[in-house]
């Protein structure tokens, strides 16, 4: 028996086989879950192709988390494939390059607001859209990069991640009455598609393995995906509002 037997999980952000979200979807299926994916815009066909590469082909529903009509229609679209949801994975983030890579002071609100909308507010928006389908004991898990610190080159995306962590705490507060947990997983730097679009990403990634007590493999998505999968299960029934680090231990080290 798998830890997710009989559960239905919605996974966002599956764009490549090398993404954390793809590995989460694969592990969820391996552990017995039925998986539904979301895709958006021009990348929708890519997500559909990724769905066919999973052990069991996963259906894909269109969702732009900045589009109110998409959010309002999400529950009905998902209900075409599964009757309810036991878990939702938020693996969505974007910031224009104009507000990263050393551009903190020159960042303009128009671009900053895009980063906050897609990378922070969308966690609440997705939770609210999925709420009609979620049952008692279900779980929302978001992926983040520790927003407590000012990282090199991360700039306004770091601010957006800090906001996301605050959003998660408020979700834990407001969804607890429904028996729904909300947690984040903070991974170390992983060479995903999103990371490749961060100017100067190698400045963070390059020294991580030296600082991590357990070492760090920036190409490995499995450790993070396993943690997400575990949080989706019933094995963390009283854990909510938490951010769990999967970073080799760097978060606990001083300079």
Legacy VTK file of the C-alpha trace (Angstrom):
# vtk DataFile Version 3.0
C-alpha trace
ASCII
DATASET POLYDATA
POINTS 255 float
0.000 0.000 0.000
1.163 3.504 -0.791
0.933 6.448 1.583
-1.416 8.228 -0.848
-3.696 5.324 -1.760
-7.110 6.582 -2.833
-6.121 10.262 -2.736
-6.537 12.814 -5.516
-3.763 15.375 -5.914
-3.637 18.531 -8.045
-0.096 19.439 -9.118
0.835 22.756 -10.729
4.039 23.746 -12.485
4.953 20.575 -14.393
6.966 21.799 -17.386
9.954 19.441 -17.656
10.936 15.987 -16.446
13.694 17.699 -14.467
11.290 19.809 -12.434
10.455 19.205 -8.790
6.760 19.256 -9.717
7.179 16.413 -12.217
8.959 14.297 -9.619
6.204 15.085 -7.099
3.557 13.983 -9.598
5.482 10.782 -10.326
5.940 9.962 -6.634
2.292 10.705 -5.886
1.246 8.183 -8.514
3.808 5.696 -7.218
2.272 6.071 -3.755
-1.241 5.376 -5.046
-2.687 8.805 -5.832
-4.650 9.958 -8.844
-2.923 13.060 -10.205
-4.359 15.983 -12.139
-2.007 18.617 -13.582
-2.509 22.266 -14.455
-0.963 24.100 -17.386
-1.148 27.604 -18.746
-1.059 29.439 -22.057
1.617 28.517 -24.533
3.079 25.960 -22.117
-0.189 23.998 -21.857
0.866 21.561 -24.570
4.192 21.039 -22.811
2.395 20.108 -19.593
0.145 17.747 -21.543
3.244 16.068 -22.979
4.718 15.762 -19.478
1.454 14.217 -18.303
1.915 11.468 -20.881
5.404 10.747 -19.536
4.185 9.947 -16.053
3.685 6.290 -15.095
-0.060 6.855 -15.547
-1.087 9.567 -17.999
-2.387 12.532 -16.022
-5.131 14.837 -17.299
-4.352 18.541 -17.556
-6.667 21.454 -16.818
-5.859 24.989 -17.897
-5.122 27.427 -15.083
-3.614 30.883 -15.149
-3.404 31.835 -11.469
-3.636 35.534 -12.375
-6.904 35.049 -14.280
-10.044 35.338 -12.143
-12.149 33.402 -14.653
-9.679 30.500 -14.674
-9.677 30.395 -10.876
-13.471 30.485 -10.701
-13.726 27.587 -13.163
-11.007 25.431 -11.593
-13.221 23.323 -9.327
-15.584 22.388 -12.158
-12.699 21.547 -14.489
-10.987 19.355 -11.903
-14.312 17.686 -11.013
-14.437 16.340 -14.586
-11.533 14.067 -13.628
-11.825 13.475 -9.861
-14.728 13.967 -7.422
-12.685 15.759 -4.765
-9.140 16.785 -3.852
-6.996 15.534 -0.971
-3.992 17.645 -1.847
-2.790 20.630 -3.881
0.818 21.336 -4.833
1.764 24.954 -5.553
4.878 24.997 -7.724
4.427 28.383 -9.352
6.808 31.303 -9.399
7.918 34.061 -11.722
9.643 37.424 -11.572
10.813 39.553 -14.493
14.596 39.579 -14.827
14.440 43.343 -14.349
13.870 42.776 -10.615
16.528 40.093 -10.080
20.223 39.725 -10.718
21.307 42.733 -8.648
18.411 44.979 -9.671
16.766 45.343 -6.270
17.109 49.127 -6.013
16.144 49.726 -9.631
13.088 47.442 -9.537
9.889 49.184 -10.652
6.549 48.417 -9.014
4.964 47.150 -12.230
7.510 44.318 -12.412
7.646 43.822 -8.642
3.865 43.471 -8.520
4.060 40.761 -11.187
6.487 38.802 -9.018
4.301 39.168 -5.926
1.094 38.304 -7.769
2.405 35.131 -9.398
4.796 33.971 -6.684
2.936 34.964 -3.486
-0.720 35.894 -3.855
-1.265 32.917 -6.151
-0.853 30.547 -3.189
-3.955 32.047 -1.584
-5.756 32.258 -4.940
-5.079 28.597 -5.722
-6.142 27.493 -2.242
-9.380 29.450 -2.504
-10.129 28.062 -5.968
-9.508 24.478 -4.846
-11.328 24.802 -1.516
-14.753 23.623 -2.790
-13.149 20.294 -3.709
-10.952 19.786 -0.664
-11.982 17.398 2.086
-11.160 17.296 5.780
-7.605 16.081 6.280
-6.372 17.410 2.948
-3.117 19.252 2.439
-1.748 22.221 0.517
2.010 22.193 -0.077
3.954 25.015 -1.706
7.546 25.130 -2.887
9.703 28.043 -1.816
13.289 29.229 -1.425
13.880 30.455 2.119
12.713 34.089 2.175
14.182 34.923 5.604
17.475 36.089 4.121
18.740 38.536 1.510
20.311 36.206 -1.046
22.701 37.284 -3.808
20.876 38.044 -7.090
17.437 36.874 -5.823
16.283 40.415 -5.026
12.513 40.948 -5.453
11.860 37.261 -5.959
13.264 36.831 -2.452
10.784 39.409 -1.212
7.987 37.552 -3.011
9.052 34.296 -1.351
9.020 35.981 2.054
5.481 37.135 1.299
4.560 33.609 0.237
5.731 32.296 3.595
3.474 34.803 5.346
0.575 33.812 3.089
1.120 30.197 4.101
0.826 31.057 7.784
-2.456 32.885 7.238
-3.771 30.017 5.118
-2.928 27.641 7.961
-4.936 29.895 10.279
-7.990 30.233 8.065
-8.116 26.722 6.575
-7.582 24.907 9.840
-11.298 25.135 10.601
-11.867 23.022 7.473
-9.320 20.444 8.566
-6.931 21.539 5.803
-3.194 21.839 6.387
-0.936 24.387 4.643
2.843 23.954 4.579
5.855 24.937 2.516
8.986 23.062 1.505
12.105 25.189 1.161
14.565 23.482 -1.150
18.173 24.378 -1.699
19.147 25.638 -5.164
18.138 23.129 -7.838
18.931 23.521 -11.526
15.333 23.684 -12.686
13.990 25.654 -15.641
12.965 28.441 -13.269
16.450 28.618 -11.748
18.039 28.969 -15.167
16.141 32.228 -15.612
17.605 33.787 -12.453
20.539 36.006 -13.505
23.613 34.946 -11.542
21.981 31.808 -10.090
25.371 30.111 -9.973
26.439 32.551 -7.225
24.012 30.801 -4.871
24.264 27.307 -6.266
28.040 27.200 -6.506
28.852 27.338 -2.779
25.847 25.449 -1.410
27.477 22.016 -1.325
30.431 23.391 0.662
28.135 24.907 3.308
25.691 21.998 3.618
26.544 19.516 6.400
24.921 16.759 4.332
26.313 18.040 1.047
24.096 19.158 -1.796
23.338 17.906 -5.306
21.747 20.745 -7.262
20.535 18.342 -9.943
18.592 16.082 -7.545
14.845 16.721 -7.283
13.948 13.504 -5.435
14.717 14.638 -1.841
12.454 17.677 -2.166
9.737 15.733 -3.969
9.724 13.052 -1.280
9.177 15.683 1.397
6.294 17.231 -0.538
4.749 13.786 -1.026
5.038 13.008 2.675
3.322 16.295 3.592
0.472 15.395 1.246
-0.036 12.154 3.139
-1.728 11.484 6.478
1.643 11.175 8.230
1.691 14.884 9.217
-1.845 15.245 10.602
-1.041 18.034 13.082
1.554 19.994 11.095
0.450 23.247 9.476
1.843 26.733 8.910
5.293 25.170 8.705
8.249 25.574 6.355
10.342 22.419 6.111
13.877 22.786 4.781
15.309 20.343 2.281
18.633 22.073 1.756
21.331 19.793 3.164
21.251 21.767 6.419
22.449 25.151 5.140
19.558 26.973 6.850
20.934 25.946 10.255
24.525 27.044 9.663
26.132 30.401 10.482
28.640 32.165 8.282
LINES 1 256
255 0 1 2 3 4 5 6 7 8 9 10 11 12 13 14 15 16 17 18 19 20 21 22 23 24 25 26 27 28 29 30 31 32 33 34 35 36 37 38 39 40 41 42 43 44 45 46 47 48 49 50 51 52 53 54 55 56 57 58 59 60 61 62 63 64 65 66 67 68 69 70 71 72 73 74 75 76 77 78 79 80 81 82 83 84 85 86 87 88 89 90 91 92 93 94 95 96 97 98 99 100 101 102 103 104 105 106 107 108 109 110 111 112 113 114 115 116 117 118 119 120 121 122 123 124 125 126 127 128 129 130 131 132 133 134 135 136 137 138 139 140 141 142 143 144 145 146 147 148 149 150 151 152 153 154 155 156 157 158 159 160 161 162 163 164 165 166 167 168 169 170 171 172 173 174 175 176 177 178 179 180 181 182 183 184 185 186 187 188 189 190 191 192 193 194 195 196 197 198 199 200 201 202 203 204 205 206 207 208 209 210 211 212 213 214 215 216 217 218 219 220 221 222 223 224 225 226 227 228 229 230 231 232 233 234 235 236 237 238 239 240 241 242 243 244 245 246 247 248 249 250 251 252 253 254
